Amino acid sequence: MNFNFLTPVSDAVLAHNELTAQQALGRKIKVHSRQNGIPELEGVQLAIIGVKENRNDVNYIGVEINFDSIRKTLYTLFPGNWHTTLADLGDIEPGETVEDSYFAIRTAISVLLEKDIIPIILGGSQDLTYPNYRAYDTIKPMINIVNIDTNFDLGDASLPIKNNSYLGKVIVDEPYNLFNYTTIGYQTYFNSQEEIDLVEKLYFEAYRLGEISADINRVEPLLRDAHIVSIDLKSVRAAEVSENQKYSPNGFSGKEICAISRYAGISNKVSSFGIYEYHNSKNDSASSMLLAQMIWYFIEGVNCRVLDDAFTNEKQYQKYNVLVDDDELIFYKSLKTGRWWIEIPFLPNVNNKLKKHALLPCMHSDYKLALQGEIPERWYKAYRKNSF
């Protein structure tokens, strides 16, 4: 399979890279260049792809995207004590139609997934999450999406897809592969009450900006079960970014969005990671550095991955049974990683999606809540979702 639709990293970025330190990340990346073509992907674990498609942005006015400043900044950073090999495959240019761009994205991501390579996608409008999701059609039967965003992006599925309505298409378009959808960092005043009610009715998960900022560690179990992580840069507060990127005075700090990126990398299930809604500007150093650091922290997280046990060997985990009213909640704690799970029981007379006992990532605090007689909300939603 070739990647003829990918354009190489610009000569300006490569020339800038020649001036970086020998130990810098840019000297260790396999880069798609005009001179050498697409690099050999054997042994590569992560691959950066820029997607310059933004025509489905509701505010599109013909402005083109350029990722050169992000790449220049990323290449100057120093890698950690990493064991993974990184490639930069260049950019997908806008096709003749948006559907052409979607096809290219879907094709590229599918090929990478089949090779067990994690794509790091730079966008572009966030509707690109839709072709990213469709790339899994022949690879995984059920997909969990985590969206870091101020909005739910549900929209009206009967209308053409836009960057603020791609989730509606994900839900209604066949094949139906979406198992769970989680929004992290939503801000109530940017979402209609109808959308908030619909998210609740569908048993999707939604966490407000305030509750996540109060304890950033809460995102770890949410990301532990994700396959696709999609970050809307509008979720970052205006003070952290360059002029064209400013959206709202409230949002995640640079430190928080980097912590989220690292947790996404640590998750053993995350197999694609996208950062969307990037708007370049002349004075772009703050946004470029932030995106470069988000990518850096994601790669750092991937290098810190530890496979959890399958809970088949009783010596490798602890099991806790807690009775809450008429429900018996069963918790598991991995002795290797210290991470917690809660069991979602299989209902034999219901045609649900699980067909077996499933383990839902949770926190130690969920176990402590159960001891006080409270059922964790994540368990309740997951149980209800699989009861019909």
C-alpha positions, 0 to 999 in steps of 0.5 A: 500500500502506498501513500501517494496522497501524502505530501512531504514535510517542507524543505523549510522545516528540514532546513531548520532541522539541520540547525538543531542539536544532534540529540534533538527529536528532529534528528531521530524522526523518520521524515517523509522528504521530497528528496528521500520519499516516504520512510520505511515503516518497519519498526515504527510505532508512531506516525505524525500526519498533518491534515490540511482539510478544514472546509467543514468548519462552520466558520470556514472563510478559505484560510489554509492551514500550515503545520510548519511552525509546529514541526519546527518546534517539535523537532527542537525538543529533546526526547525522553528515555524512549524506546519507540520509533517515530515517523513524520509522514507529511501532510494530506492536502485538501482533496477536490472535495471534502469526501476525497480528503475523508477517503485519504484520511480513512485509508492512511489511518487504516493502513497504520492501524493494520501495521500497529502504528499509532497515528498522531493526527494534526488537523484541520477541523474536528469533523476529521474525527469522523473518517478517523472513526470509520478507519476502524470499520474493518479493524475493531467491532466496537469503538470508544471515543473520548473527546476533549472539548467545550462542546458535545458536537452532536448537531443535527445528523440529518444535515451535512457534517460539520466540525460541530456536528460530527458526532451525530454522523458517528451515531446514526451512520452504518456500520454502528461501531460506537460503543461509548462516547465521552466528552471531557471539559465541556462548558455548559453555556456552550451546549443547549439543554437539549444536547445535554439531555440527549447525551444523558439519555444515550448514557454517554459520559460527560465531565465539566471543565470544573470537575476535571480541573479540580482533579486532573487524575480523573481523566486516567480511567476515562482514557484507559478504555478509549481507542480514539482520542480527539482534542479540540484546541478550543478546549484550551483557555485563550491565555495559553495560545496565540492570537488566531487560536483564542476562543474562550477565557475559560478552558484547560491550562497548558499543564492540564492539556499536556497531562491529558495528552500523557494519560492518553499515551499511557492508555494501552487501548488508545490507537489514534490521537488527534489534535484539531481546530488548529489555526496558524498565525504570523505570531504563532510561537505559543500555539506551536510550542503547546501543540509540540509539547502535547505531542511530546507528552503523548509520545512520553505516555506511549513509552510509559505503557505497562500491560495490565494483567488479564486477571487470570492469576489471583496472585496478581490482583486483589478482588473486593466485593461491596454490597450497595443496596441490592447490587453487589459491586466487584472491584479489581486492583492490579498489583502490578500497576495499582490501577482499579476496575469495576465489573459490569455483570452480563445479563443473560436474558438481554441482547446486550453488547457485552456478552460477557463480564466486562471490566470498566476502568475506575479509580480507588475513590470509586471503591471508597464511594461504594463502601459509603453506599454510593454506586459509581455513576460510570458503573450505573451508565455502563450497566444501563447501556447494556441492559437494552 
